[in-house]
């Protein structure tokens, strides 16, 4: 146990964990949106994220991205990558709902059928990209050079870390405002609370469900850009472990709770970095799931535990 390393650089490890957990949080928001409305675990959401990572690389390749470009080019590449990934992931998420889940809903299929379908679709999408793009790690040009922006008490904060955490918090706040303070958000909450009553009140349930899949896909696309900026690569199964972590973050914070997804993601990232520092990097996954089990033993509904249908403005 390397306690000296952990406590000697606690601030640095915490910042690293928050940046890592921010990506989990953005993907977790997609899981929690779908579960909050449909009580469905959309395990294919991890592949929606994977599509976004490949889209970022594709857009950058089309724009001729190179290592360490000028500042104006960096901004262009980031904006183009974000738009491309958001559109691709959003459309993929809507297609997943339309192809895999809508007919099952109309047939009143049991929850187990939805779960098996989600897992099967996840594997199909992952393997399809593996056959198309190959099974090797696909690298990205270093378009966003890591720089230390400021230091507080020996804790350095880089531009990538600040961008990742700021983006995650901003998007969660924006989504929370949209769900709780807009007309479309009221429709989402109405369907989450009682879909039959919402339909009687004139809410188009199919349109609301398509909307939440679209929103989850857009957030997954943003997470994909941040992943490529942070790690500089992707591969066909990049979403598998990350999807499990994001789902864990959603459950940890209280699945169905938007703020809980952010809290769970940030906490999970910090726990993983602490565990990797104390032991070895291959123990971080074990630590993450141990923390989940411990929290659920005492808080079965997660840390915040409020469902989307009971969310208040």
N, C-alpha and C positions, 0 to 999 in steps of 0.2 A: 504494500500500500504506500503510494508516494504522496503522503500528506504534505510534505514540505513543498513539493512542486505545486500542489493544488492551492494551499493557503498562501503560498508566497506570491502567486500570480492569480489570485481569486478573481480580481476585477477583469483581467484579460480573458480568463476562461468563461466568465459570465457573459461578456460581450460576444465572444465566439459562439456560445450556446444560444444567445438570443437571435443572432443572425441566422444560425442553422435552423432554429425552431420557427423562424418567420416563414420559411418555405413550407414547412409542415403545416403551419397555420393556414396558409392560403389554400392548400389542397384540402385541408380538413373542413374548410368552410363549404366546399362542394358536397362533401359527405353529409354534413350536418343540415344543409338546405334540403337535400333530397329526403333524408330521414325525417326531418321535421314535418314535411308535408305528406309523404307517402308511407312512412315507417318502413322504408326500403333501404337496405345497405347496397349501394351501387358500387360494387367492387370493380366495375369497368372504368370507374373514374380515374384510376391510376394510369390507364392507357390513354385517357383524354389528356392527361399531363404529358405523357410520353410523346404524343402527336405534336404537342406544343414545342417540345425541345427540338424535334427534328425540323419543325417549321422555322424556328429561329435560325438554325444552321442553314436551311435552304434559302431564306431571305438574305442572310448575310452573304452567302455564296453568289446569289444573283447580283448583289450590289458590289461584289468584288472586294469584300472586307479583307483587310490585312492586319498584321500585328501592329499595335501602337499607332493608330491613325491620328490625325489632327482632331482637335476638340469638336469642331463642327461636324466632322464625319462620325465621331463617337455618338453624338446626340442623334444624328440621322439614323445610325445603325440601331441604337436602342429603341427609338420610336418605331422604326419600321419593323424591328423584331417583335416588339410588344404588340403592335397592331396585327401582324401576321399570325403570331402565336395565339392571340386572343380570338381572332376570327376562326382559325383552324380548330382550336380546342372547343370553342363555343358551338360551331357547326357539328363537330364530332359528337359532343354531348347531346345535342338535340337529335341527331341521327340515332344515337344509342337509345334514347327514349322512344323515338318513333318506331324503330325497327324491333327492338327487343322487349320493351315493357308495355307499350300502349295496348297491344292486342291482349296481353296477359291480364291487364287491368279490366278490360271489357269482358273477359271470360271469368272474372273473379277468381283467378288462380290463387292457390294458397301461397303464403309467404315463402315457403321452402322452394317453390318453383322459381320465384323471382331471384332468390339467392343463387340457385344453381345456374340459372340463365346468366346472371351477372358474372359469375366465375367463369363460365364457359366463354362468354363474349370477351372477357379480359384476356383469356388465353389465346383466343383466335386472333385478336388484334395484335397482341405481342408477337406471336409466332409469324403473323403476316409481315410485320415490319422486320422481323429477323430474316425472313426469306428475301425480302425486297432490298433491305439496306445492309444485310450481312450481320454477323453476330459479334463483330469486333467493336471496340470502343471507337466512336466517331469524335474526333477532336474539333475544337472550334478555334478560330484565330483569337489572339489576345487583344480584343478591341477595347477593353476597359481595364486599363492598367491599375493595379493595386497601389494606392498611395495612402499614407497616414495623414489624416486630416487634423487631428489634435490628440493630445495626450493628457489624461487626468490621473495624477498620482501613480504614474508608471503604467497606466492602462492605455494602450493605443487603440484608437478607433479609426478604421480605414473607410475609404469612400464606399467600398463594396458592402461592408457591414452596415454603414449608416443608410445606404440606399435600400438594402434588403429589409431592415427593421422598419424604416419609415414607410416604405411601400406597403408592407403587410398591415401596419396599424392604420394607414390612410384608407386602404381598401376595405378593411373591416368596418371602420367608422362609416364610410360611404354606404356599404351594404346595410349596416344597421339602420342608418337614416332612411334608406330606400324602403326597407321592410316595414319600419315603424311609422313613417311619416308621409308616405305617398299613397295615392289611390291604388296603384298596382300592388304595393306592399300590403295594403289592407286586404286585397283579394288573396294574396298568398297566405296571410294569417287566417283568413276565413276558411280557406280550403284545408289548412293544417288543423284547424279546430274541429270543423264538421263539414266535410265535403258535400254531403247531401243537402244540408241546410244552405250552404253557400250557393249551390246550384239553383235552389229554389229562389234565392235572392237575386239571381241573374248573373252570377259569377261563372264564367266559362272555365270549367275545371281543366279541360285539356290545355287551354291556353296558359293557365297559371302553371301547370306542371311543366310545359315546354319552357316557360320563363325561368323556372328555378334551375332546370338543367342548363339553360343558356348562361345564366349567371354563374353557376358552378364552373362551367367550361371557360368562361372569360377569366375567372380567378385562377383556374389551373393554367391558362395560357400565360398570365402574368408570372405565376410561380415558375413556369418553364423558362422564361427569360432570365429570371433571377438565378435559377439553377445553372444555366449555361454561363452566365456572367461569373458566378462564384466558382464553379467546378471546371468549366471549359470543355465539357464533353457530354456525350450522351450515348445510349445504346438501346437496343430493342426492348430490354427488360428493365430499363431504368425506373419504371414506375412501380415495380413489384414491391421492393422493400420500402420505398418511399410511400407507396400507397398504404401499406400496413402501418407505417409510422403515423401517417396523417389520420388514418382511421383511429389509431390508438389515441392520438391527440384529441380527436373529436369526442371519443368516449371519456377520456380523462377529464376534459372540461365540462362535459355534459352534452351528449349528442342531441342535436336539436336546438342548441343554444349558440348563437353566433359569437357572443363574447367569450363563451366557454371554449370554442374552437381556437380562438386566438390565444387564450390563456393556456390551454392544453398544449398547443404547439410550442409556445415559448418555453414552458416548463419542461417539456420533453427534450427540447434542444439543449437546455442547460444541464439537465440530468445526464444526457449522453456525453457531453463534453467533460463533466465532472468525473463520470465513471471511467472514461477513456484515460483521463489524467491519473486517476488513482490506480488503475490496473493496466489494461492494454486496450487498444482500440477495438479489438474484436469482442470486447465485453460490453460495449455500449448498447448493443441491441438487447442483451440480456437485462441490463439495468433498466432500460426503458420499460420493458414489459413487467419487470418486478414491481416498479413503481406503480404501474397501472393496476396490478392485482392488489397491492396494498391499499391504494386509494379506494378502489371499488369495494373492498371488504368493509370499509367504514362509511363510504359514500357511494352506494350502488348507483345513484343517478349522476355521478360525476361531481366535480367541484362546484359547479354552478347549477346544473341540473334542471333548468327551466326549458320547457318545450317551446318550439317556434309558435305554436298555436296559442300559447299563453303569454307571449311576449307583449310588453307594454311600451307605448310610445314614451 
